């Protein structure tokens, strides 16, 4: 199983620096997601790992050995493109068999192994079809089966679920994760989908403007973001610009908030996840507010709440009786508050670039 390491990886396209001194390590058998907005450099990193782009500077190591100059076919990787890259003149079964042929699987075993992989992606009955006869999502599942057929120890995934409907994406996400663990694969998955990254990964790498801004286990990154940008991009947050008024207290729009720790500066940016805010309990720390809008999401309801000039979003499966114009009380538990220094420019932090 390969250990992957990038050292000061840089990629420039003419005057544009797409990747800027990126360093990370992926352990043996880890499932790692690289996330970030469009244009942040995540797919370029993946293409350099695959050998499809040559770094301008830096080094890529597989198991401690430099591979920066190796051709893609010499790196022993499986690559699943966002654009499928299926052979249009081959049937679904033949596309998967090609991966087995490249792997030099015995001819007598190719048919059964191809069927096993197509069964995994729920397409066995379509083995005789040509790609043009399949939907985009089905083609993507064929491409996954072919990538798994190569038997590579490293699987690179570039937005492999983007063409699938939500339920199919959840199913295939689970199958990819389960299969990779069963086969002992190291997986690096580029995705813009936060739920995919949080639910599937051993580690998340968050990128912005060509740089890694935070990495770690999903739970740690979600609960302890290093900046308002990470809190904004990974999950969802309410942000409040506040002034410190005490040892662990701040004020905004005439409302006082208890903080979980001593604030880092006189002015701070507070953040809290919409699902962590508490409506209509009897805690004395609650403050009065009004429901401005109601958005029913099925499994939960999102309320737009206003208190003085402060506007917040709250998500809860409780209180489904509330309607626009209702008066409520709202509490922001100190333990769920994230506190950032005002050295961060909030408008800049909440922009995708």
C-alpha positions in Angstrom: 0.0 0.0 0.0 1.5 3.3 -1.0 2.3 6.2 1.2 2.0 9.4 -0.8 3.9 12.6 0.0 4.0 16.0 -1.8 6.9 18.4 -1.0 6.5 22.1 -1.9 4.5 21.2 -4.9 4.0 24.1 -7.4 2.3 24.3 -10.7 2.2 27.5 -12.9 0.3 28.0 -16.1 2.1 30.9 -17.8 1.5 33.7 -15.2 -1.1 31.9 -13.1 0.0 29.9 -10.1 -2.6 27.1 -9.8 -0.8 25.2 -7.0 1.4 27.1 -4.5 3.8 25.1 -2.3 1.4 22.3 -1.4 2.6 19.8 1.3 0.7 16.8 2.6 1.1 13.2 3.4 -1.4 10.4 2.8 -0.8 7.2 4.8 -1.0 3.6 3.7 -4.7 2.7 3.1 -6.0 6.1 4.0 -9.1 7.6 2.2 -8.3 11.3 1.8 -10.5 14.0 0.3 -9.2 17.2 -1.1 -11.9 19.9 -1.0 -12.2 23.5 -2.0 -14.1 25.8 -4.4 -13.7 25.6 -8.2 -10.3 26.9 -9.3 -8.5 26.3 -5.9 -6.0 23.9 -7.5 -7.4 20.5 -6.2 -7.8 18.8 -9.6 -4.4 20.1 -10.7 -2.8 18.4 -7.6 -4.6 15.2 -8.6 -3.4 15.4 -12.2 0.2 15.9 -11.0 -0.1 12.8 -8.7 -1.3 10.9 -11.8 1.5 12.2 -14.0 -0.8 14.0 -16.3 0.7 17.3 -15.4 4.3 18.0 -14.6 5.1 20.1 -11.5 6.8 23.4 -12.1 8.6 22.8 -8.8 8.5 20.3 -5.9 8.5 16.6 -5.5 6.0 13.7 -5.3 7.0 10.6 -3.5 5.3 7.1 -3.5 6.6 5.0 -0.7 9.5 7.3 -0.3 10.6 7.1 -3.9 10.4 10.1 -6.3 7.9 9.6 -9.1 7.8 13.2 -10.4 9.4 12.2 -13.7 7.5 8.9 -14.3 4.9 8.5 -16.9 1.3 7.8 -15.8 1.5 4.1 -16.9 4.6 3.6 -14.7 3.0 4.8 -11.5 0.6 1.9 -10.8 -2.4 4.1 -10.2 -6.1 3.9 -11.0 -7.6 7.2 -12.1 -11.3 8.0 -12.3 -11.9 11.1 -14.3 -14.9 13.4 -13.9 -15.4 13.0 -17.7 -15.5 9.2 -17.6 -13.0 8.6 -20.5 -14.7 5.3 -21.6 -13.9 3.7 -24.9 -17.0 4.3 -27.0 -16.2 1.4 -29.4 -16.2 -1.1 -26.5 -19.1 -2.5 -24.6 -19.5 -1.9 -20.9 -18.1 -5.3 -20.1 -15.2 -4.8 -22.5 -14.4 -1.5 -20.9 -14.0 -3.1 -17.6 -12.1 -6.1 -19.1 -9.6 -3.7 -20.6 -8.5 -2.7 -17.1 -8.1 -6.4 -16.2 -6.2 -7.0 -19.4 -3.8 -4.2 -18.6 -3.3 -5.8 -15.2 -2.4 -9.1 -17.0 -5.2 -11.1 -15.3 -5.5 -14.6 -16.6 -7.7 -14.7 -19.6 -9.9 -17.4 -18.0 -10.5 -15.2 -15.0 -11.2 -11.9 -16.8 -15.0 -12.6 -17.5 -15.8 -13.5 -13.9 -13.8 -10.6 -12.4 -15.5 -8.2 -14.8 -18.9 -9.4 -13.8 -17.9 -9.1 -10.1 -17.0 -5.4 -10.6 -20.1 -4.6 -12.6 -22.2 -6.2 -10.0 -20.5 -4.0 -7.4 -21.6 -0.9 -9.3 -25.1 -2.3 -10.0 -24.6 -2.6 -13.8 -24.1 -6.3 -14.5 -27.2 -6.4 -16.7 -25.8 -3.7 -18.9 -22.5 -5.5 -19.7 -23.4 -5.8 -23.4 -24.4 -2.2 -23.9 -22.2 0.5 -25.4 -21.5 3.7 -23.3 -23.5 5.9 -25.7 -26.7 3.9 -24.6 -26.1 4.7 -20.8 -26.9 7.8 -18.8 -24.0 10.0 -17.6 -24.3 8.5 -14.1 -24.2 5.0 -15.4 -21.1 5.8 -17.5 -19.4 7.1 -14.4 -20.1 3.9 -12.6 -18.6 1.9 -15.5 -15.5 4.1 -15.3 -15.2 3.3 -11.5 -15.4 -0.4 -12.2 -12.7 -0.1 -14.8 -10.5 1.9 -12.5 -10.9 -0.8 -9.8 -10.1 -3.4 -12.4 -6.6 -2.2 -12.8 -5.7 -3.6 -9.4 -3.7 -0.4 -8.6 -2.8 0.3 -5.0 -3.6 4.0 -5.4 -6.9 5.2 -6.6 -7.3 8.8 -7.7 -10.9 10.1 -7.9 -11.8 13.4 -9.6 -15.4 14.3 -8.7 -16.6 10.8 -9.5 -20.1 11.3 -8.2 -20.9 14.6 -9.8 -23.1 13.2 -12.6 -25.2 11.0 -10.2 -28.5 11.8 -8.6 -28.3 12.2 -4.8 -29.5 8.7 -3.9 -27.2 7.0 -6.4 -24.3 9.2 -5.3 -24.8 8.1 -1.6 -25.0 4.4 -2.7 -21.8 4.6 -4.8 -20.0 6.7 -2.2 -20.6 3.9 0.3 -19.5 1.2 -2.2 -16.3 3.1 -3.1 -15.4 3.5 0.6 -16.2 -0.1 1.5 -14.4 -1.5 -1.6 -11.3 0.6 -1.0 -11.0 -0.6 2.6 -11.6 -4.2 1.6 -9.0 -4.1 -1.2 -6.5 -2.2 1.0 -6.4 0.8 -1.4 -5.0 4.3 -0.7 -7.6 6.7 -2.1 -7.3 10.4 -2.9 -10.7 11.9 -3.7 -11.1 15.4 -5.1 -14.6 16.7 -4.3 -16.5 19.9 -3.9 -19.2 18.0 -2.0 -18.9 18.5 1.8 -21.1 15.6 2.8 -19.0 13.2 0.6 -15.8 14.4 2.2 -17.1 14.4 5.8 -18.7 11.0 5.6 -16.1 9.0 3.6 -12.7 10.3 4.6 -10.1 9.4 7.1 -8.6 12.9 6.5 -9.7 16.1 4.7 -7.4 18.5 3.0 -9.0 22.0 2.5 -7.5 24.1 -0.3 -7.9 27.7 -1.2 -6.2 29.7 -4.0 -3.7 27.0 -4.6 -2.7 26.4 -1.0 -3.6 24.0 1.8 -5.3 26.0 4.5 -6.1 23.1 6.9 -6.0 19.3 7.0 -6.9 16.6 9.5 -9.6 14.1 10.5 -13.1 15.3 9.3 -14.5 15.7 12.8 -11.5 17.8 13.9 -11.6 20.1 10.9 -15.4 20.5 11.1 -15.4 21.3 14.9 -12.2 23.3 15.0 -11.8 25.2 11.8 -8.6 27.2 11.5 -10.3 30.2 9.9 -13.7 31.6 9.1 -13.1 30.4 5.5 -12.9 26.8 6.6 -15.9 27.2 8.9 -17.8 28.7 5.9 -16.7 26.2 3.3 -16.8 23.0 5.3 -20.4 22.8 6.5 -22.3 26.1 7.2 -22.0 28.8 9.8 -23.5 32.0 11.1 -20.9 34.8 11.5 -21.1 37.7 14.0 -18.7 40.6 14.2 -18.5 41.4 17.9 -16.7 43.5 20.5 -15.2 41.9 23.6 -16.8 43.2 26.8 -15.4 40.8 29.4 -13.0 37.9 30.1 -15.2 35.5 28.1 -17.9 37.7 26.8 -18.7 39.8 23.6 -21.5 42.0 22.4 -23.1 42.6 19.0 -26.3 44.4 18.1 -27.0 45.0 21.8 -26.8 41.3 22.5 -24.2 39.7 24.9 -22.7 36.3 24.1 -20.8 34.1 26.4 -17.6 32.7 24.8 -15.9 29.3 25.4 -12.5 30.9 26.0 -10.6 34.1 26.4 -10.9 36.0 23.1 -7.8 36.5 21.0 -8.4 40.2 20.3 -10.5 43.2 21.3 -12.8 42.7 18.3 -13.7 39.1 17.2 -15.6 37.1 14.6 -17.9 34.6 16.2 -19.3 31.6 14.3 -21.9 29.0 15.1 -23.3 26.2 13.1 -27.1 26.6 12.3 -27.8 23.2 13.9 -26.1 24.3 17.2 -28.3 27.3 17.9 -31.2 26.5 20.3 -34.7 27.8 19.9 -37.3 28.3 22.7 -35.6 26.8 25.7 -35.9 28.3 29.2 -32.2 29.1 29.7 -31.6 32.6 31.1 -28.9 33.2 28.5 -31.6 33.1 25.7 -32.5 36.4 23.9 -35.7 37.4 22.1 -35.9 37.2 18.3 -38.5 36.9 15.5 -38.9 34.3 12.8 -38.4 36.1 9.4 -38.7 33.1 7.1 -39.3 29.3 7.2 -37.6 26.8 4.8 -38.9 23.2 5.2 -36.1 20.8 4.2 -37.8 17.5 5.0 -35.5 16.0 7.6 -35.1 19.4 9.2 -36.4 23.0 9.0 -34.3 26.1 8.5 -35.5 29.3 10.2 -34.2 32.8 9.4 -34.2 34.6 12.7 -33.6 38.2 13.5 -32.7 39.8 16.9 -32.3 43.6 16.7 -30.0 43.9 13.6 -28.6 40.5 14.0 -29.7 37.9 11.4 -29.0 34.2 12.0 -30.1 30.8 10.5 -31.2 28.0 12.7 -31.8 24.4 11.6 -33.8 22.0 13.8 -36.2 19.1 13.6 -38.1 20.5 16.6 -40.5 23.4 16.6 -42.0 22.6 13.2 -45.1 24.6 14.3 -43.2 28.0 14.0 -44.2 30.4 11.2 -43.1 33.7 9.9 -43.6 36.5 12.3 -43.6 34.3 15.5 -41.6 35.6 18.5 -39.0 33.1 19.8 -36.1 32.9 22.2 -32.7 32.0 20.9 -29.6 30.7 22.6 -26.1 30.3 21.3 -24.3 27.8 23.6 -20.8 28.9 24.5 -19.3 25.5 23.9 -20.5 25.6 20.3 -19.1 29.1 19.6 -16.1 29.4 17.4 -14.0 32.5 18.0 -11.7 34.1 15.5 -9.5 37.2 15.7 -10.5 40.2 13.7 -7.2 39.9 11.8 -9.4 37.9 9.4 -11.3 40.1 6.8 -14.7 38.5 7.0 -15.8 39.6 3.5 -12.6 38.1 2.1 -13.0 34.9 4.2 -16.5 34.3 2.9 -15.6 34.7 -0.8 -14.6 31.6 -2.8 -11.4 32.9 -4.2 
